[in-house]
Amino acid sequence: MKGSWYMAENHLAVKSGDIVYHPSAKDVYSALNGQNIQGVTCGVPSDELPDLRYSKIGTEVSVSLRNDAYGTISIRVYAVRRGEEIPVDVIEGRIIDQCVHNGTWFYLSGNVQEVQDVLTCGNIKQVGTISMRQYLKLVEYELLSDHKIINNDVSVKDLNSPIDNTEKEPSTLQANLFQYQKTGYLWLKYMLEETRGCILGDEMGLGKTMQVITEMLHLKATNALPIIVIAPISLLVNWKRECAKFAPILHTHIHHGQDRTGNYKDLLEYDIIITSYTTVVSDIHMLNMISWELVVLDEAQSIKNPYSHRTKACKALKRARSLAVSGTPFENHVTDVWSLVDFIQPGLLGTLQKYNEIISDDTEGAERIEPILTPLMLRRLVDDVAKDLPPKVVSAIPIQMSEEECVQYSIYRNHLLEEYGAEDITLGMLQMLRIYCTHPYAALKTPHAGNPADVSIKYQRFCEIAEEIISRGEKFIVFTSYRMMFEVFQSDIPGRFNIPIWSINGDTPVDDRQTIVDTFNSAQGSAMLVLNPRAAGTGLNITGANHVIHFNLEWNPSLEDQSTARAHRRGQEKTVFVYRLFYQDTIEEIVNERIDRKREISATAIIGNDGIKQDRADIIKALSLVPSFRN
């Protein structure tokens, strides 16, 4: 087959009819000496291209990565000759190791094979735009190999928004997203399709759950089901309620408790399965009979220990996509980074042993992994999106009791019914049920030396919220009506979180109360202030805190609102986050419904009534509810 020499982009090539051959530098040298290229009869290139000079000096090849302001990443392969960068052609993933520039032909020398290995690792067929997945493979190769040949000029700050903000969220979403939440959803959608795994690391209060639910609706629309959400026990009910409220089209099911199914086919009847970390450990073999389209880990810092059973179980799940959700994704060590990244991108950072050998547990190690971590994690702080937030963000947090709590609550409830009957019980007589819902220790009326988080799911959730607030160096107010709860906080919180704690209740002298508030407001770093809503719910200016936790709810919404107003008032410079904790299927749920009902009435019209019938209806409903660990 006869061919002729010609210039193809930046190298010499041979064309025979419609077929083009891209010879190596060795082939060109053979042709210059009158030899044919294998399979092609060709002339001498210097005869066919007489104006071309041929250099006997080779030039090393380089590879670089860069991106534009829209996050588009590109790769360049080039040689530097006499201070000028000369493009090197890549054809079908192969470096053409010879170049022509300014009338001079030269060959590539030295590290050609190393650069070729880089391209092969990233499955890169040509220079120019590459995908996020290819970029991550290249950065991984550079991180874990002994060769440092990639000039990475990618600005990682531009990689968190490679999405079209004009695209609309699913029409089945029953909510209006803030702009940053819409951006978050579109980023999740892009990353889960492009790389199959990412981390949503927004700070607490920015609506991570809402963004994930929006992505779930998108996946349902594309028939990418089923999905499993794994969360702490204290959040299971919240996930189900949020889905029911904002995405009622999603068919959800809580898989937890002694009466949960042991047949994986039962779970396939639902779109979303919501379960706990402990249940995943127990049921991993059954859960692995399902190929999940998406596995979501809420409070994903729960798998920061790579050796724990929960970490191993979560990573063992068969899945097409992986999403880690956490307001505090990395807390102490670079090992935390490895464990989360290994969940969302299995194998990306190599083995833990190799990772620990090359990544030091310090700022230098953190800088080395930033090029991989930053593109995989969307992290917005409250201050970043403050202009989008209202001055007050209220979160109602329903919680499911543990089995032990359900049993004891039912004992108190049955005692009331046996002694009085539903018709004779007053709101005040329901006090013991409310106290028990606050904490079992409060109901005992005696100090207890045990860990209060071991016997109360609500206290566990409180500690999770407190931990995230403390990680931000911010202050928080906690309202509770019961004296024993003050003692629980005072004895547990300082040692658990190493922060100062102050309190104001009915026993606190009136003249001392403002002094306590002033000390709290001026304290450096995180601090906690426990208040009785009746003793300290009015008159005090506590703008040093921008988090308010109502540990137990009050029958009267105005009392709760006045308490919240201690922080949400003139002089407050930050968005105030309010957390309202209550147990579902207990008297606390009735209190919550009553508060919502009264707020709705006051916002529309004032309707006169004597309150007696309404109180009786609430009492009967409260006593009809039986908390259960079953779904």
Secondary structure, 3 states (H helix, E strand, C coil): CEEEEEEECCEEEEEECCEEECCCHHHHHHHHCCCCECCEEECCHHHHCCCCEECCCCEEEEEEEEECCCCCEEEEEEEEECCEEEECCEECCEECCEEEECCEEEEEECCHHHHHHHHHHCCCCCCEEECHHHHHHHHHHHHHCCCCCEEECCCHHHCCCCCCCCCCCCCCCCCCCCHHHHHHHHHHHHHHHHCCEEEECCCCCCCHHHHHHHHHHHHHHCCCCCEEEEECHHHHHHHHHHHHHHCCCCCEEEECCCCCCCCHHHHCCCCEEEEEHHHHHHHHHHHCCCCECEEEEECHHHHCCCCCHHHHHHHHCCECCEEEECCCCCCCCHHHHHHHHHHHCCCCCCCHHHHHHHCCCCHHHHHHHHHHHHHHEECCCHHHHHHHCCCEEEEEEEECCCHHHHHHHHHHHHHHHHHCCHHHCCCHHHHHHHHHHHCHHHHHCCCCCCCHHHCCHHHHHHHHHHHHHHHCCCCEEEECCCHHHHHHHHHHHHHHHCCCEEEECCCCCHHHHHHHHHHHHHCCCCCEEEECHHHHCCCCCCCCCCEEEECCCCCCHHHHHHHHCCCCCCCCCCCEEEEEEEECCCHHHHHHHHHHHHHHHHHHCCCCCCCHHHHHHHHHHHHHCCCCCCC
